[in-house]
Amino acid sequence: MIRSIITGTGHYLPKKIIKKDHFLKHKFYDKRGLKIEKSNEEIINKFQKITEIEERRYINEGLLNSDIAAIAAKKALINSKIYKEEIDYIISAHNYGDIHPISYQSDFMPSIAAKVKNKLKIRNRKCRPYDMIFGCTGWIEGMILADQLLRSKYARNILITSSETLSKVIDPHDRNAMIFSDGAGAAILSAIEYLEDEKHGVIHYDTQCDNNEKLYYLTNGPSLNPNYKKSLVNIRMNGRRIYEYALTKVPNMLKNILDHANFHIKDIKKILIHQANAKMDYAILKRLLKLYNCTSLKKDFMSKIMPMTIQKFGNSSVATVPTLLDLILKGKMPPHEIKPGDTILMASLGAGMNINGLIYRFPNKNKKK
């Protein structure tokens, strides 16, 4: 019985720490293009209270999206002990490609996955590079695609990277700029044969896409400041609509995934959710617990089951979930830990609107064929 097993993980966290003082001299504008009259200190403090973001990470000049994806990928390869030439596919999740340092134009050609293969110096011509452009849900969607390829016996080892340099596409005059950050994560998913049909590795998942009137909740546009000419490619977010959508759709989808796999929320050791907004993530978990009539569970249970990094790392889009996973597996987020036999639930939402979730159980070593 073929199971898709995580054999290695890695991440890259930029060294440059951006605190709230960085935004004190910014001039913030509203959606009408009018300067907001409140003081920057008031704007920043209110934003931090809602999102809980105290710091975020930006890459250094000279680094590109594909560079940090390759760094995370190399760490995952080393961790997996799999020879790089044995990788059959590279699936790279991102949204903007490499951002040109002068024109600030998105560069998708060649693809990020092809660039990662090049930077890793993989010579295997049968190693196929795919880019996954799926909003912040891209890494989990890459894991889903990889599982399907592995179970279909089209591959044995697949590298799934996630990377974003959102500091290059934020509008400095938009308050939402304070949410976004840079980072990269990666995992190797391998086809492992088991003697019994036991639930190990990737167990079940679902993806839902509302690409009609909700398509433009997250998009690109000119700066809110009509006089800003540096870039025409600036991330634009309707935070209120996204929040409402997330609370309406994500908890139900996650419960359906668990129900289909005959799991209860109490069977889940950790919930690794996309680090988009702390208030929203807490609200999603509360709604999910309510669906199980578990609202009486104490707050310390919520903090134990759902580790958070957004306070210190910000929202690095596709990179948040695999970064969380790697940090816990490497023992760098105490007291959080994941042991053999533990089951986790990963979830994300992003541009599209696209949402997805995936159940994964870490195998006991003695069960492998």
MARVEXVO-742145 format. One record per residue (C-alpha): residue in three letters; x, y, z. Coordinates in Angstrom, 3 decimals. Last residue first. Layout:
MARVEXVO-742145
seza ALA&x X&y Y&z Z
...
//
This chain:
MARVEXVO-742145
seza LYS&x 7.754&y -2.375&z 4.779
seza LYS&x 7.346&y 0.538&z 7.199
seza LYS&x 5.413&y -0.078&z 10.419
seza ASN&x 8.384&y 0.003&z 12.773
seza LYS&x 9.026&y 3.659&z 12.096
seza ASN&x 5.670&y 4.821&z 13.422
seza PRO&x 4.200&y 7.087&z 10.799
seza PHE&x 3.391&y 10.805&z 11.149
seza ARG&x -0.281&y 11.272&z 10.357
seza TYR&x -1.376&y 13.987&z 7.901
seza ILE&x -4.812&y 15.509&z 7.366
seza LEU&x -5.019&y 18.219&z 4.679
seza GLY&x -7.033&y 21.414&z 4.261
seza ASN&x -7.891&y 23.783&z 1.455
seza ILE&x -9.297&y 27.212&z 0.664
seza ASN&x -9.204&y 29.232&z -2.546
seza MET&x -10.768&y 32.657&z -3.075
seza GLY&x -9.087&y 33.173&z -5.533
seza ALA&x -6.425&y 34.579&z -3.313
seza GLY&x -5.860&y 32.680&z -0.096
seza LEU&x -6.928&y 30.178&z 2.496
seza SER&x -4.979&y 27.588&z 4.428
seza ALA&x -5.262&y 24.439&z 6.516
seza MET&x -3.054&y 21.709&z 7.954
seza LEU&x -4.437&y 19.078&z 10.335
seza ILE&x -2.016&y 16.983&z 12.351
seza THR&x -1.988&y 13.362&z 13.501
seza ASP&x 0.678&y 12.074&z 15.874
seza GLY&x 1.948&y 8.496&z 15.431
seza PRO&x 5.595&y 9.481&z 15.618
seza LYS&x 5.888&y 12.672&z 17.704
seza ILE&x 5.152&y 16.335&z 16.978
seza GLU&x 6.279&y 19.004&z 19.426
seza HIS&x 5.131&y 22.380&z 20.710
seza PRO&x 6.696&y 23.419&z 24.057
seza PRO&x 8.881&y 24.576&z 22.417
seza MET&x 9.006&y 25.950&z 18.876
seza LYS&x 12.494&y 25.090&z 17.587
seza GLY&x 12.319&y 21.320&z 18.075
seza LYS&x 13.210&y 20.546&z 14.440
seza LEU&x 9.752&y 19.080&z 13.774
seza ILE&x 8.132&y 22.185&z 15.275
seza LEU&x 10.175&y 24.627&z 13.197
seza ASP&x 9.673&y 22.567&z 10.039
seza LEU&x 5.896&y 22.495&z 10.384
seza LEU&x 5.570&y 26.203&z 11.121
seza THR&x 7.746&y 27.031&z 8.114
seza PRO&x 5.658&y 24.645&z 5.987
seza VAL&x 2.475&y 26.487&z 7.078
seza THR&x 3.703&y 30.094&z 6.709
seza ALA&x 5.541&y 29.848&z 3.375
seza VAL&x 2.574&y 30.193&z 1.006
seza SER&x 1.852&y 33.739&z 2.264
seza SER&x 4.687&y 35.186&z 4.372
seza ASN&x 2.280&y 36.687&z 6.905
seza GLY&x 4.167&y 38.123&z 9.880
seza PHE&x 7.229&y 36.437&z 11.426
seza LYS&x 7.141&y 37.403&z 15.100
seza GLN&x 3.434&y 37.558&z 15.959
seza ILE&x 2.505&y 35.452&z 12.928
seza THR&x 4.217&y 32.372&z 14.354
seza MET&x 1.277&y 30.582&z 15.962
seza PRO&x 0.819&y 27.062&z 17.322
seza MET&x -2.766&y 25.725&z 17.218
seza ILE&x -3.354&y 22.683&z 19.479
seza LYS&x -1.611&y 23.995&z 22.580
seza SER&x -2.870&y 27.588&z 22.263
seza MET&x -6.433&y 26.357&z 21.816
seza PHE&x -6.138&y 23.987&z 24.778
seza ASP&x -4.848&y 26.883&z 26.916
seza LYS&x -8.024&y 28.794&z 26.039
seza LYS&x -10.153&y 26.203&z 27.765
seza LEU&x -12.454&y 23.744&z 26.050
seza SER&x -16.092&y 24.577&z 26.750
seza THR&x -16.712&y 25.337&z 23.072
seza CYS&x -16.280&y 21.660&z 22.217
seza ASN&x -19.693&y 21.096&z 20.670
seza TYR&x -17.921&y 19.619&z 17.635
seza LEU&x -19.117&y 22.388&z 15.287
seza LYS&x -18.250&y 24.814&z 18.088
seza LEU&x -14.644&y 23.627&z 17.999
seza LEU&x -14.482&y 24.560&z 14.307
seza ARG&x -15.998&y 27.975&z 14.960
seza LYS&x -13.466&y 28.614&z 17.739
seza LEU&x -10.631&y 27.487&z 15.467
seza ILE&x -11.727&y 29.866&z 12.691
seza ALA&x -12.048&y 32.750&z 15.195
seza TYR&x -8.518&y 32.171&z 16.483
seza ASP&x -7.178&y 32.214&z 12.920
seza MET&x -9.089&y 35.417&z 12.105
seza LYS&x -7.800&y 37.303&z 15.137
seza ALA&x -4.248&y 36.124&z 14.451
seza ASN&x -4.272&y 37.250&z 10.820
seza ALA&x -2.842&y 35.355&z 7.867
seza GLN&x -0.690&y 32.665&z 9.445
seza HIS&x -1.978&y 29.709&z 7.444
seza ILE&x -3.169&y 27.057&z 9.875
seza LEU&x -1.171&y 24.259&z 11.431
seza ILE&x -3.615&y 22.411&z 13.672
seza LYS&x -1.780&y 20.106&z 16.048
seza LYS&x -2.423&y 16.805&z 17.847
seza ILE&x -5.727&y 15.993&z 16.148
seza ASP&x -7.744&y 13.083&z 17.535
seza LYS&x -9.787&y 15.508&z 19.679
seza ILE&x -11.082&y 17.131&z 16.474
seza HIS&x -12.644&y 13.795&z 15.596
seza PHE&x -11.437&y 11.586&z 12.762
seza ASN&x -13.389&y 9.204&z 10.546
seza ALA&x -11.546&y 10.292&z 7.360
seza HIS&x -14.698&y 11.794&z 5.862
seza ASP&x -15.543&y 13.416&z 9.190
seza LEU&x -12.136&y 15.095&z 9.420
seza ILE&x -12.370&y 16.540&z 5.908
seza ASN&x -15.973&y 17.645&z 6.486
seza LYS&x -14.928&y 19.328&z 9.732
seza LEU&x -12.199&y 21.215&z 7.882
seza MET&x -14.615&y 22.397&z 5.177
seza ASN&x -17.126&y 23.585&z 7.757
seza PRO&x -14.465&y 25.553&z 9.656
seza VAL&x -13.110&y 27.174&z 6.425
seza LYS&x -16.294&y 28.444&z 4.792
seza THR&x -18.131&y 31.037&z 6.898
seza LEU&x -15.268&y 32.158&z 9.117
seza ALA&x -12.910&y 32.490&z 6.156
seza TYR&x -15.450&y 34.345&z 4.019
seza GLU&x -16.146&y 36.931&z 6.721
seza TYR&x -12.429&y 37.539&z 7.270
seza ILE&x -11.762&y 37.739&z 3.528
seza ARG&x -14.557&y 40.283&z 3.093
seza ARG&x -13.238&y 42.448&z 5.930
seza GLY&x -9.646&y 42.293&z 4.714
seza ASN&x -10.287&y 43.381&z 1.157
seza MET&x -6.668&y 43.072&z 0.066
seza ARG&x -4.535&y 44.781&z -2.576
seza ILE&x -1.007&y 43.632&z -3.367
seza ASN&x 0.888&y 46.226&z -5.352
seza VAL&x 2.079&y 45.820&z -8.937
seza LEU&x 2.066&y 49.305&z -10.443
seza SER&x 5.340&y 50.120&z -8.710
seza LYS&x 7.394&y 53.195&z -7.840
seza LYS&x 4.835&y 55.757&z -9.001
seza TYR&x 3.181&y 56.943&z -5.768
seza ASN&x 1.281&y 60.192&z -6.457
seza PRO&x -2.192&y 58.621&z -6.399
seza ASN&x -1.493&y 57.206&z -2.903
seza LEU&x -3.659&y 54.110&z -2.625
seza SER&x -1.018&y 52.499&z -4.837
seza PRO&x -2.024&y 50.826&z -8.072
seza GLY&x -3.616&y 47.388&z -8.082
seza ASN&x -3.208&y 43.698&z -7.449
seza THR&x -5.716&y 41.161&z -6.129
seza LEU&x -7.205&y 39.625&z -3.018
seza TYR&x -10.975&y 39.840&z -2.523
seza TYR&x -11.046&y 39.913&z -6.327
seza LEU&x -12.269&y 36.395&z -7.091
seza LYS&x -15.102&y 36.511&z -4.551
seza GLU&x -17.677&y 37.373&z -7.241
seza ASN&x -16.737&y 34.208&z -9.145
seza ASN&x -13.675&y 32.133&z -8.268
seza ASP&x -14.929&y 30.392&z -5.141
seza CYS&x -12.493&y 27.475&z -4.920
seza GLN&x -12.685&y 24.528&z -2.532
seza THR&x -9.917&y 22.030&z -1.833
seza ASP&x -10.146&y 18.861&z 0.240
seza TYR&x -7.784&y 16.485&z 1.981
seza HIS&x -7.350&y 12.976&z 3.330
seza ILE&x -4.702&y 10.668&z 4.755
seza VAL&x -1.288&y 12.006&z 3.765
seza GLY&x 1.196&y 10.003&z 5.812
seza HIS&x -0.128&y 6.985&z 7.681
seza LYS&x -3.581&y 5.474&z 8.027
seza GLU&x -3.045&y 1.762&z 7.808
seza ASP&x -3.660&y -0.397&z 4.766
seza GLU&x -1.065&y -2.940&z 5.794
seza LEU&x 2.342&y -3.949&z 4.475
seza TYR&x 3.370&y -0.364&z 3.815
seza GLU&x 5.078&y 1.069&z 0.745
seza ILE&x 6.565&y 4.563&z 0.876
seza ALA&x 6.079&y 7.143&z -1.863
seza SER&x 7.992&y 10.270&z -0.868
seza LEU&x 7.050&y 13.870&z -0.063
seza ILE&x 9.997&y 16.205&z 0.398
seza ALA&x 9.161&y 19.468&z 2.115
seza ALA&x 9.936&y 23.139&z 1.671
seza GLY&x 9.511&y 26.538&z 3.294
seza ALA&x 10.289&y 30.122&z 2.333
seza GLY&x 10.022&y 33.598&z 3.799
seza ASP&x 9.037&y 37.213&z 3.308
seza SER&x 6.545&y 39.459&z 5.099
seza PHE&x 3.059&y 40.917&z 4.899
seza ILE&x 0.759&y 42.272&z 7.569
seza MET&x 2.129&y 45.833&z 7.867
seza ALA&x 1.414&y 46.477&z 4.187
seza ASN&x -2.275&y 46.217&z 5.082
seza ARG&x -2.124&y 49.836&z 6.225
seza ASP&x -1.655&y 50.875&z 2.570
seza HIS&x 0.713&y 53.747&z 1.764
seza PRO&x 3.793&y 51.496&z 1.556
seza ASP&x 1.985&y 49.425&z -1.130
seza ILE&x 3.348&y 45.924&z -0.835
seza VAL&x 4.922&y 44.069&z -3.760
seza LYS&x 8.620&y 43.775&z -2.802
seza SER&x 7.973&y 43.089&z 0.892
seza LEU&x 5.839&y 40.199&z -0.352
seza THR&x 8.903&y 38.098&z -1.101
seza GLU&x 7.311&y 34.663&z -1.271
seza SER&x 8.386&y 31.060&z -1.125
seza SER&x 6.895&y 27.599&z -0.974
seza THR&x 8.678&y 24.478&z -2.130
seza ILE&x 7.349&y 20.956&z -2.754
seza LEU&x 10.005&y 18.379&z -3.674
seza ILE&x 8.607&y 15.091&z -4.954
seza ASN&x 10.051&y 11.597&z -4.528
seza ARG&x 8.771&y 8.325&z -5.981
seza ALA&x 6.848&y 9.512&z -9.017
seza TYR&x 4.200&y 8.534&z -11.558
seza LYS&x 3.038&y 5.706&z -9.284
seza SER&x -0.550&y 7.032&z -9.164
seza ARG&x -0.197&y 7.274&z -5.377
seza LEU&x 2.863&y 9.465&z -5.841
seza LEU&x 1.241&y 11.769&z -8.382
seza GLN&x -1.880&y 12.185&z -6.254
seza ASP&x 0.173&y 12.896&z -3.140
seza ALA&x 2.208&y 15.504&z -5.036
seza LEU&x -0.958&y 17.286&z -6.138
seza ILE&x -2.179&y 17.468&z -2.534
seza MET&x 1.220&y 18.634&z -1.284
seza GLY&x 1.246&y 21.354&z -3.940
seza GLU&x -2.230&y 22.387&z -2.807
seza ILE&x -0.854&y 22.644&z 0.729
seza TRP&x 1.936&y 24.854&z -0.593
seza GLY&x -0.329&y 27.009&z -2.771
seza THR&x -3.009&y 27.985&z -0.248
seza CYS&x -1.589&y 31.508&z 0.047
seza GLY&x -2.746&y 32.117&z -3.522
seza PHE&x -2.859&y 29.202&z -5.943
seza ILE&x -0.040&y 29.689&z -8.414
seza MET&x 1.669&y 26.282&z -8.236
seza ASP&x 4.698&y 26.187&z -10.526
seza TYR&x 5.728&y 22.798&z -11.901
seza PRO&x 9.272&y 21.583&z -12.617
seza ARG&x 9.782&y 18.063&z -14.019
seza CYS&x 12.730&y 15.898&z -12.983
seza LYS&x 13.108&y 13.723&z -16.081
seza ARG&x 16.122&y 15.715&z -17.246
seza ASN&x 18.041&y 14.760&z -14.082
seza ARG&x 20.837&y 17.335&z -13.817
seza ILE&x 19.783&y 18.882&z -10.491
seza LYS&x 22.112&y 21.805&z -9.804
seza LEU&x 20.065&y 22.949&z -6.789
seza LYS&x 20.027&y 26.448&z -8.303
seza ASN&x 18.839&y 25.040&z -11.626
seza LYS&x 16.046&y 22.978&z -10.065
seza VAL&x 14.989&y 26.055&z -8.092
seza LYS&x 15.000&y 28.111&z -11.288
seza ALA&x 12.787&y 25.544&z -13.010
seza ALA&x 10.398&y 25.606&z -10.036
seza ILE&x 10.359&y 29.425&z -10.124
seza SER&x 9.352&y 29.336&z -13.782
seza PRO&x 11.543&y 30.656&z -16.580
seza MET&x 9.867&y 32.988&z -17.031
seza PHE&x 7.682&y 34.017&z -14.103
seza ASP&x 9.187&y 37.457&z -13.425
seza SER&x 6.875&y 39.916&z -11.671
seza GLN&x 7.790&y 43.539&z -12.413
seza TYR&x 9.351&y 45.686&z -9.701
seza SER&x 11.123&y 47.599&z -12.507
seza ILE&x 14.365&y 48.011&z -10.551
seza PRO&x 14.784&y 44.955&z -8.293
seza HIS&x 12.806&y 42.632&z -10.623
seza ILE&x 10.452&y 40.581&z -8.453
seza ASP&x 10.949&y 36.822&z -8.815
seza GLY&x 7.662&y 34.945&z -9.026
seza TYR&x 4.624&y 36.790&z -7.751
seza ASN&x 2.288&y 34.214&z -6.248
seza HIS&x 4.317&y 31.283&z -4.933
seza ALA&x 4.171&y 27.490&z -4.696
seza SER&x 6.961&y 25.506&z -6.346
seza ILE&x 6.336&y 21.879&z -7.292
seza ILE&x 9.558&y 20.052&z -8.143
seza TYR&x 8.998&y 16.621&z -9.603
seza ASP&x 10.930&y 13.345&z -9.899
seza ILE&x 13.597&y 13.960&z -7.239
seza GLU&x 16.109&y 11.100&z -7.318
seza GLU&x 18.838&y 13.389&z -8.677
seza LYS&x 18.763&y 15.282&z -5.366
seza TYR&x 19.891&y 12.238&z -3.381
seza ILE&x 17.477&y 11.689&z -0.497
seza LYS&x 18.870&y 12.146&z 3.031
seza SER&x 15.513&y 13.763&z 3.907
seza ASN&x 17.044&y 16.475&z 6.115
seza ILE&x 19.646&y 17.315&z 3.465
seza LEU&x 16.918&y 17.545&z 0.830
seza ALA&x 14.737&y 19.713&z 3.069
seza LYS&x 17.669&y 22.058&z 3.738
seza LYS&x 18.354&y 22.328&z 0.000
seza ALA&x 14.701&y 23.138&z -0.647
seza ALA&x 14.680&y 25.949&z 1.947
seza ILE&x 17.726&y 27.527&z 0.273
seza ALA&x 16.252&y 26.967&z -3.205
seza ALA&x 13.029&y 28.763&z -2.259
seza ILE&x 15.162&y 31.586&z -0.802
seza ASP&x 16.918&y 32.065&z -4.125
seza SER&x 13.772&y 31.678&z -6.238
seza ASN&x 12.186&y 34.603&z -4.405
seza LEU&x 15.215&y 36.764&z -5.056
seza LEU&x 18.066&y 37.974&z -2.874
seza GLY&x 20.157&y 40.992&z -3.871
seza GLU&x 18.752&y 43.283&z -1.202
seza ASN&x 18.104&y 41.466&z 2.056
seza ILE&x 14.841&y 39.625&z 2.647
seza TYR&x 12.171&y 41.087&z 4.923
seza ARG&x 10.881&y 39.530&z 8.165
seza ARG&x 7.907&y 40.676&z 10.255
seza GLU&x 7.553&y 41.896&z 13.807
seza GLU&x 4.817&y 42.619&z 16.364
seza ILE&x 1.938&y 41.102&z 14.425
seza GLU&x -0.964&y 40.501&z 16.816
seza THR&x -3.360&y 40.973&z 13.845
seza ILE&x -6.028&y 43.019&z 15.635
seza LYS&x -3.886&y 44.656&z 18.330
seza GLN&x -1.065&y 45.253&z 15.849
seza PHE&x -3.405&y 47.157&z 13.522
seza LYS&x -4.650&y 49.335&z 16.368
seza ASN&x -1.075&y 50.073&z 17.447
seza ILE&x 0.018&y 50.966&z 13.912
seza ILE&x -2.893&y 53.318&z 13.193
seza GLU&x -2.555&y 55.083&z 16.568
seza GLU&x 1.211&y 55.495&z 16.140
seza ASN&x 0.717&y 56.705&z 12.580
seza SER&x -1.515&y 59.504&z 13.832
seza LYS&x -5.046&y 59.616&z 12.474
seza GLU&x -5.687&y 61.860&z 9.468
seza ILE&x -5.704&y 59.143&z 6.837
seza LYS&x -4.607&y 60.653&z 3.516
seza LEU&x -7.252&y 60.412&z 0.828
seza GLY&x -6.981&y 58.019&z -2.125
seza ARG&x -10.573&y 56.859&z -1.752
seza LYS&x -9.426&y 53.475&z -0.442
seza ASP&x -7.663&y 55.163&z 2.508
seza TYR&x -4.133&y 56.564&z 2.602
seza PHE&x -1.208&y 56.026&z 4.975
seza LYS&x 1.902&y 58.199&z 4.926
seza HIS&x 4.782&y 56.193&z 6.338
seza LYS&x 7.095&y 57.791&z 8.919
seza LEU&x 6.108&y 55.499&z 11.811
seza PHE&x 6.153&y 52.365&z 9.656
seza HIS&x 9.603&y 51.022&z 10.565
seza ASP&x 8.850&y 51.714&z 14.237
seza LYS&x 6.489&y 48.720&z 14.088
seza LYS&x 9.355&y 46.259&z 13.845
seza ILE&x 11.014&y 44.832&z 10.735
seza ILE&x 13.550&y 42.078&z 11.429
seza LYS&x 16.081&y 41.433&z 8.634
seza LYS&x 17.480&y 37.916&z 8.990
seza PRO&x 15.131&y 36.261&z 6.506
seza LEU&x 13.668&y 32.894&z 7.571
seza TYR&x 14.332&y 29.963&z 5.260
seza HIS&x 12.661&y 26.612&z 5.742
seza GLY&x 13.316&y 22.882&z 5.590
seza THR&x 11.520&y 19.552&z 5.675
seza GLY&x 12.363&y 15.915&z 4.896
seza THR&x 10.787&y 12.492&z 4.459
seza ILE&x 7.133&y 13.514&z 4.510
seza ILE&x 5.287&y 10.315&z 3.609
seza SER&x 2.835&y 9.674&z 0.773
seza ARG&x 1.545&y 6.136&z 1.305
seza ILE&x 1.621&y 3.259&z -1.149
seza MET&x 0.000&y 0.000&z 0.000
//
